[in-house]
Amino acid sequence: MTISLWQRTPANEEITCEVAIVGAGITGLSAALELEAQGRSCVILEADWIGSKASGRNAGYLMRGGAENYALTADKIGREAAAFVWKWTEENLRGLKALGIESTPGYAARPSCLIATSEDEEAELRRAVAMMREDGFAAEIVEATDPPQDPIWWSGKPRLGLVNPHDAVCSPMELIDLLGAGLSSTPVFEQAEVYRMEQVDGRVCLRTKPITVHASRVLLCTNAYGAQLAPSLAEIITPHRGQMLAMKPKHASNARLEYSYYINRGSEYVRSAPNDQIIFGGARTYHAANEATANDDTTAEVQEHLESFVRELITDEYTITARWSGIMGFTPDGLPVIGAVPVNGIDDGKVWFCGGLTGHGMSMGYTTARHSVRVMLEDEHTRFSINRFD
Ligand SMILES: Cc1cc2nc3c(=O)[nH]c(=O)nc-3n(C[C@H](O)[C@H](O)[C@H](O)COP(=O)(O)OP(=O)(O)OC[C@H]3O[C@@H](n4cnc5c(N)ncnc54)[C@H](O)[C@@H]3O)c2cc1C
C-alpha cells in the first residue's frame, strides 16, 4: 500500500519497543508469546484484523508432516531431515495442547488419512508407511478391501489410506483466540498496515496510519505478503490461493467422517466440521496458473470443481453453507523460512522474516515462530535458514 501526501497525517501515537512484529496470524501471535516468555517488550501491527488472512481461513488440520508424504519428503530433502520435520510437527501439537487447544469447542483428536487414488501413489504410501515405522513414527494402513464406513470409500476411488493416528483438528479462529488470550503485555494494533519502514536514530521506524513504532528489531510475520515490505522475498515466497467450501449433506450420517482426508497428494482435503457439516478444499493444482495469486476472491471454476469432488466422494444431496479462500505463502522446498532480510536504508540484521509455511502453518507455525525468535535474538541454530536458497 502507498499513502498519499494528503493522508500522511502524523500518527496519533508513538511507541518504542524491543521487537515489532508485523502480522497477527498464527506466526505473529506465536512469536509474541515467545518474546513475552523471554521478558522482552513487543508490539504487533496488523493490517486488517487478528486472524484475518490464512490463519483464520484454513481447514484446521493439526497434521503431522509437511506438504508431501514421508517417502517423497525423504527423497527430496533426505531421510534425517524428513524425520526432523515430522518430529517438529509432533512438537507443534504438543505445544498447542500445553496451551489448552484440547479444551476449545472445535478441537477433536481425529486421525488424518492420506488417500492414494493411483497405482503410483499407492506404492508411494506403502513405502512411506514402511519408512515411518522404521524411523519410529506411528502409521497405519487402511486397505480398500477393508474400508472404514466413510462415504468416500464407497466411490471406489481410494486404493489405500495412510493413517496418522495421533492427528487432530481444530477451529482456526479458536486457535487464534487461544494464542491471543495467552498474551499479557503485548499490544496488538489492528487496522495498522505498515506502509513504510526506515531507520531513524539506529532504530527501525514502522509507519502505519494510526501509530508509529520504533523498534530495535522487526519480525515480519506477513506470510504470502512478505515481499510487499521486503522485496527480496519475492524470489522465495510465492502466494498461492487455496479455495474451500462448507456443505451440509442431506443425511447427517454422511457428515460424520472417521478420518480427516488428504487426497491426490494433498491437492484436495475433506473433513467433518461442527453442526453436521463437511469442509472441502483444494483443486488448486488443476487451475495452477490462476491460483498463483494473492487475490482472495473465490472463482466459479474452482468452486465447481470442488463441488464435483463432493458429488463424487461424499453425496449429491447437499446444501452449500459457505465458500471462501485464503492465500498461502509457498517456498521452493515446502519448508518454512527464517532469516534476516534486506530493506533499503536499514542496517542488515534488523529486519527478519518468519513464514512460508506452505499450507502447514497450523501444523508447524507455533513451534516455528517461537523458534524464529530464538534464532533472531539468541542465534539458535535453524534448519529453516533463508540462506539455504543462496
Ligand atoms: C484454504 C487454506 C487451507 C489451509 N489448511 C491448512 C490446514 O488444514 N492445516 C495447516 O497446517 N495449514 C493450513 N493452511 C496454511 C495455514 O493457514 C498457514 O500456513 C498459516 O495460517 C500461515 O500463518 P501466518 O501467520 O504466517 O500468515 P497469515 O495468517 O497470512 O498472517 C499474515 C498477516 O500479516 C498481515 N500483514 C501483511 N502485510 C502487512 C503489513 N504491511 N502490515 C501489517 N500487517 C500485514 C496480514 O494481514 C495477515 O494477518 C491452509 C491455508 C489455506 C489458505
The ligand as a Tripos MOL2 file, in Angstrom:
@<TRIPOS>MOLECULE
LIG
   53    58     1     0     0
SMALL
NO_CHARGES

@<TRIPOS>ATOM
      1 C1         -7.5230  -22.6150    2.3030 C.3       1 LIG1
      2 C2         -6.3600  -22.9320    3.2130 C.ar      1 LIG1
      3 C3         -6.3490  -24.1360    3.9100 C.ar      1 LIG1
      4 C4         -5.2920  -24.4220    4.7710 C.ar      1 LIG1
      5 N1         -5.3730  -25.5410    5.5540 N.ar      1 LIG1
      6 C5         -4.4210  -25.7800    6.4740 C.ar      1 LIG1
      7 C6         -4.5470  -26.8660    7.3760 C.ar      1 LIG1
      8 O1         -5.5650  -27.5330    7.4140 O.2       1 LIG1
      9 N2         -3.5110  -27.1280    8.2190 N.ar      1 LIG1
     10 C7         -2.3870  -26.3580    8.2330 C.ar      1 LIG1
     11 O2         -1.4460  -26.6830    8.9700 O.2       1 LIG1
     12 N3         -2.2760  -25.2650    7.4450 N.ar      1 LIG1
     13 C8         -3.2720  -24.9620    6.5830 C.ar      1 LIG1
     14 N4         -3.1750  -23.8500    5.7790 N.ar      1 LIG1
     15 C9         -1.9960  -22.9860    5.9060 C.3       1 LIG1
     16 C10        -2.0730  -22.0480    7.1140 C.3       1 LIG1
     17 O3         -3.3150  -21.4250    7.1640 O.3       1 LIG1
     18 C11        -0.9410  -21.0170    7.0040 C.3       1 LIG1
     19 O4          0.2900  -21.6690    6.8170 O.3       1 LIG1
     20 C12        -0.8440  -20.1400    8.2370 C.3       1 LIG1
     21 O5         -2.0930  -19.6300    8.5980 O.3       1 LIG1
     22 C13         0.1550  -19.0100    7.9970 C.3       1 LIG1
     23 O6          0.1110  -18.1740    9.1190 O.3       1 LIG1
     24 P1          0.8610  -16.7770    9.1140 P.3       1 LIG1
     25 O7          0.6050  -16.1460   10.4210 O.co2     1 LIG1
     26 O8          2.2730  -16.9890    8.7130 O.co2     1 LIG1
     27 O9          0.1880  -15.9680    7.9280 O.3       1 LIG1
     28 P2         -1.2160  -15.1880    7.8190 P.3       1 LIG1
     29 O10        -2.2720  -15.8220    8.5970 O.co2     1 LIG1
     30 O11        -1.4570  -14.9770    6.3570 O.co2     1 LIG1
     31 O12        -0.9020  -13.8160    8.5250 O.3       1 LIG1
     32 C14        -0.1160  -12.7930    7.9490 C.3       1 LIG1
     33 C15        -0.6820  -11.4880    8.4910 C.3       1 LIG1
     34 O13         0.1720  -10.4090    8.0910 O.3       1 LIG1
     35 C16        -0.6600   -9.2980    7.8820 C.3       1 LIG1
     36 N5          0.0760   -8.3260    7.0570 N.ar      1 LIG1
     37 C17         0.5690   -8.4950    5.8190 C.ar      1 LIG1
     38 N6          1.1940   -7.3770    5.3950 N.ar      1 LIG1
     39 C18         1.1170   -6.4760    6.4180 C.ar      1 LIG1
     40 C19         1.5560   -5.1370    6.6070 C.ar      1 LIG1
     41 N7          2.2360   -4.4640    5.6420 N.pl3     1 LIG1
     42 N8          1.2970   -4.5160    7.7850 N.ar      1 LIG1
     43 C20         0.6250   -5.1520    8.7830 C.ar      1 LIG1
     44 N9          0.1700   -6.4230    8.6410 N.ar      1 LIG1
     45 C21         0.4020   -7.0830    7.4770 C.ar      1 LIG1
     46 C22        -1.8740   -9.8790    7.1760 C.3       1 LIG1
     47 O14        -2.9880   -9.0130    7.2320 O.3       1 LIG1
     48 C23        -2.0690  -11.1680    7.9530 C.3       1 LIG1
     49 O15        -2.9890  -11.0380    9.0120 O.3       1 LIG1
     50 C24        -4.1980  -23.5320    4.8960 C.ar      1 LIG1
     51 C25        -4.2170  -22.3140    4.2010 C.ar      1 LIG1
     52 C26        -5.2850  -22.0080    3.3650 C.ar      1 LIG1
     53 C27        -5.3070  -20.6830    2.6520 C.3       1 LIG1
@<TRIPOS>BOND
     1     1     2 1
     2     2     3 ar
     3     2    52 ar
     4     3     4 ar
     5     4     5 ar
     6     4    50 ar
     7     5     6 ar
     8     6     7 ar
     9     6    13 1
    10     7     8 2
    11     7     9 ar
    12     9    10 ar
    13    10    11 2
    14    10    12 ar
    15    12    13 ar
    16    13    14 ar
    17    14    15 1
    18    14    50 ar
    19    15    16 1
    20    16    17 1
    21    16    18 1
    22    18    19 1
    23    18    20 1
    24    20    21 1
    25    20    22 1
    26    22    23 1
    27    23    24 1
    28    24    25 2
    29    24    26 1
    30    24    27 1
    31    27    28 1
    32    28    29 2
    33    28    30 1
    34    28    31 1
    35    31    32 1
    36    32    33 1
    37    33    34 1
    38    33    48 1
    39    34    35 1
    40    35    36 1
    41    35    46 1
    42    36    37 ar
    43    36    45 ar
    44    37    38 ar
    45    38    39 ar
    46    39    40 ar
    47    39    45 ar
    48    40    41 1
    49    40    42 ar
    50    42    43 ar
    51    43    44 ar
    52    44    45 ar
    53    46    47 1
    54    46    48 1
    55    48    49 1
    56    50    51 ar
    57    51    52 ar
    58    52    53 1
@<TRIPOS>SUBSTRUCTURE
     1 LIG1         1 GROUP 0 **** ****
